[in-house]
């Protein structure tokens, strides 16, 4: 059937100081279709969507919604006109409950004064039923996992009767089962005539769910093609402008002697129970498992930001206490967190400040002064080593793409010269080119004798980068496999053991 045009963005331009973020980009979304938007980090995908959604004002170009020109000044205006966006980095009122988050700014009132809690509950349940999600409307947001909070965000978009819904990296923190549910919801919305814009780096997903694919590179439009005509290789070539021989670099690290021993680790406030494993010098260990299996908790307990109930950690045969982050850093541990927007970056600070913040001691001149020269040198090393795309060291980190923010944080930790690197979803929401660079960095670090323990939801990534994979299930260690010989099925079997 012929789909009519729902949204048309033509010749959109947007400049930031020192960066041309969008250069005459056009996008046409038809009613009742899923239109994927792809490109490396920094290609301009999120910027284009922010111009649509009223978060940025475009410098030039035109946006037509159902044939009428629109120019939203705020995201509230966009929502009320029928354009919704489900963000990758969720921006929610975490201390409030689910239904407050959905109806914020448009509460149903009794007699126009008091909030009608009953109606709000009923309306929330109706939306949830409509899209088949089970969440208690009275639950406080901060007590829910990221995946459920995301479902609330989707429900909010649906409650506005949106015509166009943008999904920005919606599956980056979802389990396979949750991804299937999300796809069901997206297909249902598509069948109702919604136009879905889907931003993702996961090629398999894109090819499975999209009708059309638009590819951007360095702020420009490269191609729009039917998904059925594309292959993964073609997409990568269009995205990076070069052939990417393989998804993973060659493994050149050779594990040496026994270096780290974790014995009977149990968490005080988590399900983590009696986890023991050993890691050799220069070895990359993967932690696999479903959401809530205890993967992240293992890292947080080792790093001392979660209280452990019992267990010992030994580095080179000597017990380390790691009672808090400062102590852990002193003992040679570093942790890259999954929620980088909330716990990783200082958004209003510059690249340089974000880079040197964990290693300020080495830049002290006398007792009070920080040496600008040495901070610049270290940041310069980090920008080059991590291949960070930025106009200058003085750029605010929040204006960088997600992948480049991730590289800044990795660079920050490298400058503390850690022996043990704990990485939680190091490539979450990062494009294929930047992923390759981060894999290379991880392998190079292991080659220098560093110990790397990484959590990832992407099994091909664990199999491609790690030496061994430990599989968590229900807070316990359910199995261990060699990355060279294991299959995804084998990992999944272990992952389901104690669920």
C-alpha positions, 0 to 999 in steps of 0.5 A: 500500500502507498504510504503518505508523507507524515514528516518532511525535514528539508535542508536542515543546518545547525552550527555550534561554535567550531562545529558544523553539526548539520549540513543541509540534511533532509529526512522524509518519514512516511505514515505507518513505517519505521524509518531507521537513522544510522551513522557513527557517533557525531554523525548528527543523528541526535542533533537532527532529532533535537532540532525536530523536537524543539530542544535546539533551534535550527539555523536553516531549513524547513520542517513539515508535519502532515504538510503544515510547517512546524518550528517547535520552540520547546519539547512540550510544544512538540509533544502537544503537536504529536511529536514524541521522543524516547531518549537514550539517556533517560531524563526523568523525575526519579523521586516521583512515581510512574504516573507522575512522570507520565502526566507531568504538566498535564495532570487530570484535575477534579473541579479544576483544582486538585489532582485527580489521582484516581483518574490518573491511575485509571488513565495510566493503566489504560495506556499500559494495557494498550501497549501490554506493559506491566508496571505499577503506576505508583512505583517510584521511578528510582526503584526501577531498572533502566529497562522499565523506566524506558517502557514508562517513557514509551507509554508517555509518548503513546499517551500523547497520541503521537503521530511521530515517535523518535526512539533514540538507542532504545535497546542499549540497556534492554535484555533480549526478551525486553527487545522483543517486547519493544519490537512488538510495541513498535510494530503495533504503533506502526500498524496504527499509522504512526511514523517511527524514527529509530536510531540505533547502532545495532545492525541486526535490529535495524535490518529486522525492524525498519522499512527504510534506512537513512544514513548520515556521516559527519553532519551530512545526508549520505543515503536513504534506501529500503531496508530490504535492499541493504546488508550489514556490510553495505551499511557499515561502508556507507556509515564509515566511508570505508570497509571495516574488515572485521568487527573485532581487532586481532587479539594480541594480549597473552594472559600471564601469571595469576594477578587478581583473586575474588573470593566468596563475594556477597553483596549487602544490598543486592542478590550477589551471593558467593561469587569467586573467580581468578584473573591473570595479568593481561587477561580480559574477562567478560561478565555475561548474564541477563539484566538483574543477574548481578553483573554490574553488582560484581563490579560495584562490590569490587570497586567499593561503591556497593557495600559488600557483605563478605568476601575478599579481593586480592591483588598480587596475593595481597588483600585490598580493602576497596571500601570506597572509590577513593581507596579503590583508585589508590589501590589501582582499580578504575570503574567505567559506569554504565549510566555515563550521563548520570555518574560519568561526566561533568556536563558543564565542564570542559574536555580537559577538566573531565579528563584530568579530574581523577588524576589531579594529584599528579598536576599539583605544582607545590601545594596549591597550583595545578599545572595547566601545561601538564593538564594540557599534555595529559588531555592531548595524550588522551584525545589522541590515544582515544581518537576523541573528535572534539573542536578543542580541549575547552569544549564542554563535554556535553556537546560531544556525541555519546561515543566521544563522551565515553572515550573521554571517560576511558581516557580519564581512567587511563591517566590514573594508571590503573592495574584493574579496569572494570568496564560496565557496558563500555560500548553502550550506544556507540557506533561500529567505528568507535566500538572497534577503536574501544575494543582495540584500546581494551586489547592494547591495555591487556597487552600492557599487562592490565587486568580488564573485567567487562560487563556487556549485554552484547554476546558477540562483543564478549566472544570477540574481545574477551579471553574468558566469559563468566556468566552470572544468573540470579546473583550467582556465578552460573558458569564459565566459558572460553571465549574462543570456543563458546557459543551464544547458546551456551552462554544463554543456557548458563544465564538462565540457570538461576532465573 
